[in-house]
Amino acid sequence: MASQTDKTTSKTTKDKKEKKKEKKEHLNDLLDEGLDESFPASDPPAVVVPGHENPAGDKKR
């Protein structure tokens, strides 16, 4: 028989997987919307947003 801790851990893992799946589906929906709104266009919508060259924020000169 599974202990209460095992059940809680299993539920937490399932919740995390479900949230990850929902986030992926949401991103796919946003990409599909961007593709639909930009058609016909020569430039596809950006899937990622460019980051900073130095993400740590250190200023080196």
mmCIF file of the N, C-alpha and C atoms, coordinates in Angstrom:
data_MODEL
# 
_entry.id   MODEL 
# 
loop_
_atom_site.group_PDB 
_atom_site.id 
_atom_site.type_symbol 
_atom_site.label_atom_id 
_atom_site.label_alt_id 
_atom_site.label_comp_id 
_atom_site.label_asym_id 
_atom_site.label_entity_id 
_atom_site.label_seq_id 
_atom_site.pdbx_PDB_ins_code 
_atom_site.Cartn_x 
_atom_site.Cartn_y 
_atom_site.Cartn_z 
_atom_site.occupancy 
_atom_site.B_iso_or_equiv 
_atom_site.pdbx_formal_charge 
_atom_site.auth_seq_id 
_atom_site.auth_comp_id 
_atom_site.auth_asym_id 
_atom_site.auth_atom_id 
_atom_site.pdbx_PDB_model_num 
ATOM 1   N N  . MET A 1 1  ? 0.843  -1.178 0.000   1.00 0.00 ? 1  MET A N  1 
ATOM 2   C CA . MET A 1 1  ? 0.000  0.000  0.000   1.00 0.00 ? 1  MET A CA 1 
ATOM 3   C C  . MET A 1 1  ? 0.891  1.246  0.000   1.00 0.00 ? 1  MET A C  1 
ATOM 4   N N  . ALA A 1 2  ? 0.559  2.242  -0.778  1.00 0.00 ? 2  ALA A N  1 
ATOM 5   C CA . ALA A 1 2  ? 1.354  3.462  -0.881  1.00 0.00 ? 2  ALA A CA 1 
ATOM 6   C C  . ALA A 1 2  ? 1.124  4.357  0.323   1.00 0.00 ? 2  ALA A C  1 
ATOM 7   N N  . SER A 1 3  ? 2.210  4.975  0.753   1.00 0.00 ? 3  SER A N  1 
ATOM 8   C CA . SER A 1 3  ? 2.093  5.875  1.899   1.00 0.00 ? 3  SER A CA 1 
ATOM 9   C C  . SER A 1 3  ? 1.526  7.220  1.453   1.00 0.00 ? 3  SER A C  1 
ATOM 10  N N  . GLN A 1 4  ? 1.149  8.035  2.418   1.00 0.00 ? 4  GLN A N  1 
ATOM 11  C CA . GLN A 1 4  ? 0.597  9.366  2.130   1.00 0.00 ? 4  GLN A CA 1 
ATOM 12  C C  . GLN A 1 4  ? 1.626  10.222 1.398   1.00 0.00 ? 4  GLN A C  1 
ATOM 13  N N  . THR A 1 5  ? 2.910  10.100 1.785   1.00 0.00 ? 5  THR A N  1 
ATOM 14  C CA . THR A 1 5  ? 3.978  10.870 1.139   1.00 0.00 ? 5  THR A CA 1 
ATOM 15  C C  . THR A 1 5  ? 4.100  10.492 -0.327  1.00 0.00 ? 5  THR A C  1 
ATOM 16  N N  . ASP A 1 6  ? 4.020  9.194  -0.634  1.00 0.00 ? 6  ASP A N  1 
ATOM 17  C CA . ASP A 1 6  ? 4.082  8.744  -2.018  1.00 0.00 ? 6  ASP A CA 1 
ATOM 18  C C  . ASP A 1 6  ? 2.924  9.304  -2.832  1.00 0.00 ? 6  ASP A C  1 
ATOM 19  N N  . LYS A 1 7  ? 1.737  9.321  -2.240  1.00 0.00 ? 7  LYS A N  1 
ATOM 20  C CA . LYS A 1 7  ? 0.555  9.837  -2.938  1.00 0.00 ? 7  LYS A CA 1 
ATOM 21  C C  . LYS A 1 7  ? 0.707  11.337 -3.202  1.00 0.00 ? 7  LYS A C  1 
ATOM 22  N N  . THR A 1 8  ? 1.220  12.078 -2.218  1.00 0.00 ? 8  THR A N  1 
ATOM 23  C CA . THR A 1 8  ? 1.408  13.520 -2.368  1.00 0.00 ? 8  THR A CA 1 
ATOM 24  C C  . THR A 1 8  ? 2.451  13.812 -3.428  1.00 0.00 ? 8  THR A C  1 
ATOM 25  N N  . THR A 1 9  ? 3.562  13.076 -3.402  1.00 0.00 ? 9  THR A N  1 
ATOM 26  C CA . THR A 1 9  ? 4.623  13.260 -4.393  1.00 0.00 ? 9  THR A CA 1 
ATOM 27  C C  . THR A 1 9  ? 4.111  12.928 -5.785  1.00 0.00 ? 9  THR A C  1 
ATOM 28  N N  . SER A 1 10 ? 3.352  11.866 -5.900  1.00 0.00 ? 10 SER A N  1 
ATOM 29  C CA . SER A 1 10 ? 2.791  11.461 -7.190  1.00 0.00 ? 10 SER A CA 1 
ATOM 30  C C  . SER A 1 10 ? 1.839  12.536 -7.712  1.00 0.00 ? 10 SER A C  1 
ATOM 31  N N  . LYS A 1 11 ? 1.001  13.087 -6.842  1.00 0.00 ? 11 LYS A N  1 
ATOM 32  C CA . LYS A 1 11 ? 0.051  14.123 -7.242  1.00 0.00 ? 11 LYS A CA 1 
ATOM 33  C C  . LYS A 1 11 ? 0.796  15.382 -7.672  1.00 0.00 ? 11 LYS A C  1 
ATOM 34  N N  . THR A 1 12 ? 1.832  15.755 -6.932  1.00 0.00 ? 12 THR A N  1 
ATOM 35  C CA . THR A 1 12 ? 2.625  16.937 -7.270  1.00 0.00 ? 12 THR A CA 1 
ATOM 36  C C  . THR A 1 12 ? 3.289  16.753 -8.626  1.00 0.00 ? 12 THR A C  1 
ATOM 37  N N  . THR A 1 13 ? 3.830  15.574 -8.878  1.00 0.00 ? 13 THR A N  1 
ATOM 38  C CA . THR A 1 13 ? 4.472  15.286 -10.158 1.00 0.00 ? 13 THR A CA 1 
ATOM 39  C C  . THR A 1 13 ? 3.454  15.371 -11.291 1.00 0.00 ? 13 THR A C  1 
ATOM 40  N N  . LYS A 1 14 ? 2.265  14.831 -11.068 1.00 0.00 ? 14 LYS A N  1 
ATOM 41  C CA . LYS A 1 14 ? 1.216  14.892 -12.088 1.00 0.00 ? 14 LYS A CA 1 
ATOM 42  C C  . LYS A 1 14 ? 0.798  16.330 -12.347 1.00 0.00 ? 14 LYS A C  1 
ATOM 43  N N  . ASP A 1 15 ? 0.685  17.134 -11.276 1.00 0.00 ? 15 ASP A N  1 
ATOM 44  C CA . ASP A 1 15 ? 0.316  18.547 -11.430 1.00 0.00 ? 15 ASP A CA 1 
ATOM 45  C C  . ASP A 1 15 ? 1.362  19.289 -12.239 1.00 0.00 ? 15 ASP A C  1 
ATOM 46  N N  . LYS A 1 16 ? 2.637  19.036 -11.966 1.00 0.00 ? 16 LYS A N  1 
ATOM 47  C CA . LYS A 1 16 ? 3.717  19.701 -12.705 1.00 0.00 ? 16 LYS A CA 1 
ATOM 48  C C  . LYS A 1 16 ? 3.686  19.306 -14.176 1.00 0.00 ? 16 LYS A C  1 
ATOM 49  N N  . LYS A 1 17 ? 3.472  18.024 -14.445 1.00 0.00 ? 17 LYS A N  1 
ATOM 50  C CA . LYS A 1 17 ? 3.415  17.552 -15.832 1.00 0.00 ? 17 LYS A CA 1 
ATOM 51  C C  . LYS A 1 17 ? 2.228  18.174 -16.559 1.00 0.00 ? 17 LYS A C  1 
ATOM 52  N N  . GLU A 1 18 ? 1.097  18.281 -15.871 1.00 0.00 ? 18 GLU A N  1 
ATOM 53  C CA . GLU A 1 18 ? -0.106 18.864 -16.468 1.00 0.00 ? 18 GLU A CA 1 
ATOM 54  C C  . GLU A 1 18 ? 0.124  20.340 -16.785 1.00 0.00 ? 18 GLU A C  1 
ATOM 55  N N  . LYS A 1 19 ? 0.739  21.071 -15.850 1.00 0.00 ? 19 LYS A N  1 
ATOM 56  C CA . LYS A 1 19 ? 1.015  22.489 -16.086 1.00 0.00 ? 19 LYS A CA 1 
ATOM 57  C C  . LYS A 1 19 ? 1.985  22.675 -17.243 1.00 0.00 ? 19 LYS A C  1 
ATOM 58  N N  . LYS A 1 20 ? 2.991  21.810 -17.328 1.00 0.00 ? 20 LYS A N  1 
ATOM 59  C CA . LYS A 1 20 ? 3.959  21.885 -18.423 1.00 0.00 ? 20 LYS A CA 1 
ATOM 60  C C  . LYS A 1 20 ? 3.264  21.618 -19.759 1.00 0.00 ? 20 LYS A C  1 
ATOM 61  N N  . LYS A 1 21 ? 2.366  20.646 -19.763 1.00 0.00 ? 21 LYS A N  1 
ATOM 62  C CA . LYS A 1 21 ? 1.620  20.311 -20.977 1.00 0.00 ? 21 LYS A CA 1 
ATOM 63  C C  . LYS A 1 21 ? 0.726  21.478 -21.391 1.00 0.00 ? 21 LYS A C  1 
ATOM 64  N N  . GLU A 1 22 ? 0.047  22.095 -20.419 1.00 0.00 ? 22 GLU A N  1 
ATOM 65  C CA . GLU A 1 22 ? -0.827 23.233 -20.708 1.00 0.00 ? 22 GLU A CA 1 
ATOM 66  C C  . GLU A 1 22 ? -0.020 24.411 -21.250 1.00 0.00 ? 22 GLU A C  1 
ATOM 67  N N  . LYS A 1 23 ? 1.159  24.654 -20.681 1.00 0.00 ? 23 LYS A N  1 
ATOM 68  C CA . LYS A 1 23 ? 2.014  25.751 -21.143 1.00 0.00 ? 23 LYS A CA 1 
ATOM 69  C C  . LYS A 1 23 ? 2.456  25.505 -22.590 1.00 0.00 ? 23 LYS A C  1 
ATOM 70  N N  . LYS A 1 24 ? 2.837  24.267 -22.888 1.00 0.00 ? 24 LYS A N  1 
ATOM 71  C CA . LYS A 1 24 ? 3.262  23.927 -24.247 1.00 0.00 ? 24 LYS A CA 1 
ATOM 72  C C  . LYS A 1 24 ? 2.103  24.109 -25.233 1.00 0.00 ? 24 LYS A C  1 
ATOM 73  N N  . GLU A 1 25 ? 0.920  23.670 -24.845 1.00 0.00 ? 25 GLU A N  1 
ATOM 74  C CA . GLU A 1 25 ? -0.252 23.832 -25.704 1.00 0.00 ? 25 GLU A CA 1 
ATOM 75  C C  . GLU A 1 25 ? -0.555 25.314 -25.931 1.00 0.00 ? 25 GLU A C  1 
ATOM 76  N N  . HIS A 1 26 ? -0.408 26.127 -24.870 1.00 0.00 ? 26 HIS A N  1 
ATOM 77  C CA . HIS A 1 26 ? -0.654 27.565 -24.987 1.00 0.00 ? 26 HIS A CA 1 
ATOM 78  C C  . HIS A 1 26 ? 0.353  28.205 -25.957 1.00 0.00 ? 26 HIS A C  1 
ATOM 79  N N  . LEU A 1 27 ? 1.626  27.817 -25.827 1.00 0.00 ? 27 LEU A N  1 
ATOM 80  C CA . LEU A 1 27 ? 2.644  28.357 -26.736 1.00 0.00 ? 27 LEU A CA 1 
ATOM 81  C C  . LEU A 1 27 ? 2.371  27.931 -28.183 1.00 0.00 ? 27 LEU A C  1 
ATOM 82  N N  . ASN A 1 28 ? 1.927  26.707 -28.361 1.00 0.00 ? 28 ASN A N  1 
ATOM 83  C CA . ASN A 1 28 ? 1.576  26.242 -29.710 1.00 0.00 ? 28 ASN A CA 1 
ATOM 84  C C  . ASN A 1 28 ? 0.396  27.035 -30.264 1.00 0.00 ? 28 ASN A C  1 
ATOM 85  N N  . ASP A 1 29 ? -0.584 27.323 -29.412 1.00 0.00 ? 29 ASP A N  1 
ATOM 86  C CA . ASP A 1 29 ? -1.731 28.127 -29.848 1.00 0.00 ? 29 ASP A CA 1 
ATOM 87  C C  . ASP A 1 29 ? -1.294 29.532 -30.246 1.00 0.00 ? 29 ASP A C  1 
ATOM 88  N N  . LEU A 1 30 ? -0.389 30.126 -29.470 1.00 0.00 ? 30 LEU A N  1 
ATOM 89  C CA . LEU A 1 30 ? 0.111  31.464 -29.803 1.00 0.00 ? 30 LEU A CA 1 
ATOM 90  C C  . LEU A 1 30 ? 0.886  31.453 -31.116 1.00 0.00 ? 30 LEU A C  1 
ATOM 91  N N  . LEU A 1 31 ? 1.680  30.418 -31.332 1.00 0.00 ? 31 LEU A N  1 
ATOM 92  C CA . LEU A 1 31 ? 2.429  30.306 -32.583 1.00 0.00 ? 31 LEU A CA 1 
ATOM 93  C C  . LEU A 1 31 ? 1.474  30.147 -33.763 1.00 0.00 ? 31 LEU A C  1 
ATOM 94  N N  . ASP A 1 32 ? 0.467  29.295 -33.609 1.00 0.00 ? 32 ASP A N  1 
ATOM 95  C CA . ASP A 1 32 ? -0.519 29.118 -34.677 1.00 0.00 ? 32 ASP A CA 1 
ATOM 96  C C  . ASP A 1 32 ? -1.232 30.436 -34.994 1.00 0.00 ? 32 ASP A C  1 
ATOM 97  N N  . GLU A 1 33 ? -1.588 31.184 -33.958 1.00 0.00 ? 33 GLU A N  1 
ATOM 98  C CA . GLU A 1 33 ? -2.252 32.470 -34.160 1.00 0.00 ? 33 GLU A CA 1 
ATOM 99  C C  . GLU A 1 33 ? -1.326 33.437 -34.909 1.00 0.00 ? 33 GLU A C  1 
ATOM 100 N N  . GLY A 1 34 ? -0.063 33.471 -34.516 1.00 0.00 ? 34 GLY A N  1 
ATOM 101 C CA . GLY A 1 34 ? 0.905  34.337 -35.190 1.00 0.00 ? 34 GLY A CA 1 
ATOM 102 C C  . GLY A 1 34 ? 1.086  33.958 -36.645 1.00 0.00 ? 34 GLY A C  1 
ATOM 103 N N  . LEU A 1 35 ? 1.100  32.672 -36.923 1.00 0.00 ? 35 LEU A N  1 
ATOM 104 C CA . LEU A 1 35 ? 1.230  32.212 -38.307 1.00 0.00 ? 35 LEU A CA 1 
ATOM 105 C C  . LEU A 1 35 ? 0.001  32.607 -39.129 1.00 0.00 ? 35 LEU A C  1 
ATOM 106 N N  . ASP A 1 36 ? -1.176 32.427 -38.538 1.00 0.00 ? 36 ASP A N  1 
ATOM 107 C CA . ASP A 1 36 ? -2.409 32.785 -39.248 1.00 0.00 ? 36 ASP A CA 1 
ATOM 108 C C  . ASP A 1 36 ? -2.472 34.280 -39.529 1.00 0.00 ? 36 ASP A C  1 
ATOM 109 N N  . GLU A 1 37 ? -2.070 35.096 -38.552 1.00 0.00 ? 37 GLU A N  1 
ATOM 110 C CA . GLU A 1 37 ? -2.153 36.541 -38.711 1.00 0.00 ? 37 GLU A CA 1 
ATOM 111 C C  . GLU A 1 37 ? -1.099 37.098 -39.658 1.00 0.00 ? 37 GLU A C  1 
ATOM 112 N N  . SER A 1 38 ? -0.011 36.387 -39.842 1.00 0.00 ? 38 SER A N  1 
ATOM 113 C CA . SER A 1 38 ? 1.064  36.903 -40.690 1.00 0.00 ? 38 SER A CA 1 
ATOM 114 C C  . SER A 1 38 ? 1.000  36.368 -42.117 1.00 0.00 ? 38 SER A C  1 
ATOM 115 N N  . PHE A 1 39 ? 0.087  35.470 -42.400 1.00 0.00 ? 39 PHE A N  1 
ATOM 116 C CA . PHE A 1 39 ? 0.018  34.880 -43.744 1.00 0.00 ? 39 PHE A CA 1 
ATOM 117 C C  . PHE A 1 39 ? -0.715 35.800 -44.696 1.00 0.00 ? 39 PHE A C  1 
ATOM 118 N N  . PRO A 1 40 ? -0.341 35.975 -45.905 1.00 0.00 ? 40 PRO A N  1 
ATOM 119 C CA . PRO A 1 40 ? 0.942  35.604 -46.495 1.00 0.00 ? 40 PRO A CA 1 
ATOM 120 C C  . PRO A 1 40 ? 1.975  36.704 -46.225 1.00 0.00 ? 40 PRO A C  1 
ATOM 121 N N  . ALA A 1 41 ? 3.074  36.337 -45.715 1.00 0.00 ? 41 ALA A N  1 
ATOM 122 C CA . ALA A 1 41 ? 4.135  37.297 -45.414 1.00 0.00 ? 41 ALA A CA 1 
ATOM 123 C C  . ALA A 1 41 ? 5.479  36.662 -45.720 1.00 0.00 ? 41 ALA A C  1 
ATOM 124 N N  . SER A 1 42 ? 6.450  37.488 -45.929 1.00 0.00 ? 42 SER A N  1 
ATOM 125 C CA . SER A 1 42 ? 7.769  36.962 -46.246 1.00 0.00 ? 42 SER A CA 1 
ATOM 126 C C  . SER A 1 42 ? 8.529  36.558 -44.987 1.00 0.00 ? 42 SER A C  1 
ATOM 127 N N  . ASP A 1 43 ? 8.191  37.152 -43.850 1.00 0.00 ? 43 ASP A N  1 
ATOM 128 C CA . ASP A 1 43 ? 8.898  36.849 -42.606 1.00 0.00 ? 43 ASP A CA 1 
ATOM 129 C C  . ASP A 1 43 ? 7.996  36.060 -41.665 1.00 0.00 ? 43 ASP A C  1 
ATOM 130 N N  . PRO A 1 44 ? 8.440  34.898 -41.228 1.00 0.00 ? 44 PRO A N  1 
ATOM 131 C CA . PRO A 1 44 ? 7.640  34.132 -40.266 1.00 0.00 ? 44 PRO A CA 1 
ATOM 132 C C  . PRO A 1 44 ? 7.683  34.799 -38.898 1.00 0.00 ? 44 PRO A C  1 
ATOM 133 N N  . PRO A 1 45 ? 6.711  34.529 -38.051 1.00 0.00 ? 45 PRO A N  1 
ATOM 134 C CA . PRO A 1 45 ? 6.736  35.105 -36.698 1.00 0.00 ? 45 PRO A CA 1 
ATOM 135 C C  . PRO A 1 45 ? 7.901  34.540 -35.893 1.00 0.00 ? 45 PRO A C  1 
ATOM 136 N N  . ALA A 1 46 ? 8.431  35.335 -34.995 1.00 0.00 ? 46 ALA A N  1 
ATOM 137 C CA . ALA A 1 46 ? 9.537  34.886 -34.157 1.00 0.00 ? 46 ALA A CA 1 
ATOM 138 C C  . ALA A 1 46 ? 9.019  33.920 -33.099 1.00 0.00 ? 46 ALA A C  1 
ATOM 139 N N  . VAL A 1 47 ? 9.705  32.814 -32.949 1.00 0.00 ? 47 VAL A N  1 
ATOM 140 C CA . VAL A 1 47 ? 9.316  31.828 -31.955 1.00 0.00 ? 47 VAL A CA 1 
ATOM 141 C C  . VAL A 1 47 ? 9.966  32.162 -30.613 1.00 0.00 ? 47 VAL A C  1 
ATOM 142 N N  . VAL A 1 48 ? 11.131 32.762 -30.645 1.00 0.00 ? 48 VAL A N  1 
ATOM 143 C CA . VAL A 1 48 ? 11.838 33.142 -29.420 1.00 0.00 ? 48 VAL A CA 1 
ATOM 144 C C  . VAL A 1 48 ? 12.134 34.626 -29.456 1.00 0.00 ? 48 VAL A C  1 
ATOM 145 N N  . VAL A 1 49 ? 12.287 35.184 -28.295 1.00 0.00 ? 49 VAL A N  1 
ATOM 146 C CA . VAL A 1 49 ? 12.654 36.585 -28.176 1.00 0.00 ? 49 VAL A CA 1 
ATOM 147 C C  . VAL A 1 49 ? 14.147 36.631 -27.889 1.00 0.00 ? 49 VAL A C  1 
ATOM 148 N N  . PRO A 1 50 ? 14.907 37.397 -28.660 1.00 0.00 ? 50 PRO A N  1 
ATOM 149 C CA . PRO A 1 50 ? 16.349 37.439 -28.412 1.00 0.00 ? 50 PRO A CA 1 
ATOM 150 C C  . PRO A 1 50 ? 16.650 37.946 -27.010 1.00 0.00 ? 50 PRO A C  1 
ATOM 151 N N  . GLY A 1 51 ? 17.639 37.354 -26.387 1.00 0.00 ? 51 GLY A N  1 
ATOM 152 C CA . GLY A 1 51 ? 18.023 37.747 -25.035 1.00 0.00 ? 51 GLY A CA 1 
ATOM 153 C C  . GLY A 1 51 ? 19.161 38.748 -25.065 1.00 0.00 ? 51 GLY A C  1 
ATOM 154 N N  . HIS A 1 52 ? 19.630 39.055 -23.901 1.00 0.00 ? 52 HIS A N  1 
ATOM 155 C CA . HIS A 1 52 ? 20.757 39.965 -23.780 1.00 0.00 ? 52 HIS A CA 1 
ATOM 156 C C  . HIS A 1 52 ? 22.049 39.218 -24.065 1.00 0.00 ? 52 HIS A C  1 
ATOM 157 N N  . GLU A 1 53 ? 23.033 39.957 -24.560 1.00 0.00 ? 53 GLU A N  1 
ATOM 158 C CA . GLU A 1 53 ? 24.316 39.339 -24.848 1.00 0.00 ? 53 GLU A CA 1 
ATOM 159 C C  . GLU A 1 53 ? 24.952 38.813 -23.566 1.00 0.00 ? 53 GLU A C  1 
ATOM 160 N N  . ASN A 1 54 ? 24.775 39.557 -22.476 1.00 0.00 ? 54 ASN A N  1 
ATOM 161 C CA . ASN A 1 54 ? 25.325 39.169 -21.189 1.00 0.00 ? 54 ASN A CA 1 
ATOM 162 C C  . ASN A 1 54 ? 24.181 39.070 -20.188 1.00 0.00 ? 54 ASN A C  1 
ATOM 163 N N  . PRO A 1 55 ? 23.555 37.879 -20.065 1.00 0.00 ? 55 PRO A N  1 
ATOM 164 C CA . PRO A 1 55 ? 22.362 37.756 -19.228 1.00 0.00 ? 55 PRO A CA 1 
ATOM 165 C C  . PRO A 1 55 ? 22.590 38.037 -17.753 1.00 0.00 ? 55 PRO A C  1 
ATOM 166 N N  . ALA A 1 56 ? 23.832 37.939 -17.287 1.00 0.00 ? 56 ALA A N  1 
ATOM 167 C CA . ALA A 1 56 ? 24.114 38.196 -15.876 1.00 0.00 ? 56 ALA A CA 1 
ATOM 168 C C  . ALA A 1 56 ? 24.050 39.684 -15.564 1.00 0.00 ? 56 ALA A C  1 
ATOM 169 N N  . GLY A 1 57 ? 24.105 40.520 -16.580 1.00 0.00 ? 57 GLY A N  1 
ATOM 170 C CA . GLY A 1 57 ? 24.001 41.950 -16.383 1.00 0.00 ? 57 GLY A CA 1 
ATOM 171 C C  . GLY A 1 57 ? 25.310 42.616 -16.020 1.00 0.00 ? 57 GLY A C  1 
ATOM 172 N N  . ASP A 1 58 ? 26.390 41.855 -16.051 1.00 0.00 ? 58 ASP A N  1 
ATOM 173 C CA . ASP A 1 58 ? 27.696 42.444 -15.747 1.00 0.00 ? 58 ASP A CA 1 
ATOM 174 C C  . ASP A 1 58 ? 28.126 43.363 -16.885 1.00 0.00 ? 58 ASP A C  1 
ATOM 175 N N  . LYS A 1 59 ? 28.636 44.528 -16.527 1.00 0.00 ? 59 LYS A N  1 
ATOM 176 C CA . LYS A 1 59 ? 29.115 45.466 -17.542 1.00 0.00 ? 59 LYS A CA 1 
ATOM 177 C C  . LYS A 1 59 ? 30.619 45.353 -17.636 1.00 0.00 ? 59 LYS A C  1 
ATOM 178 N N  . LYS A 1 60 ? 31.058 44.756 -18.711 1.00 0.00 ? 60 LYS A N  1 
ATOM 179 C CA . LYS A 1 60 ? 32.501 44.624 -18.949 1.00 0.00 ? 60 LYS A CA 1 
ATOM 180 C C  . LYS A 1 60 ? 32.886 45.552 -20.082 1.00 0.00 ? 60 LYS A C  1 
ATOM 181 N N  . ARG A 1 61 ? 33.914 46.301 -19.859 1.00 0.00 ? 61 ARG A N  1 
ATOM 182 C CA . ARG A 1 61 ? 34.368 47.248 -20.895 1.00 0.00 ? 61 ARG A CA 1 
ATOM 183 C C  . ARG A 1 61 ? 35.798 46.976 -21.223 1.00 0.00 ? 61 ARG A C  1 
# 
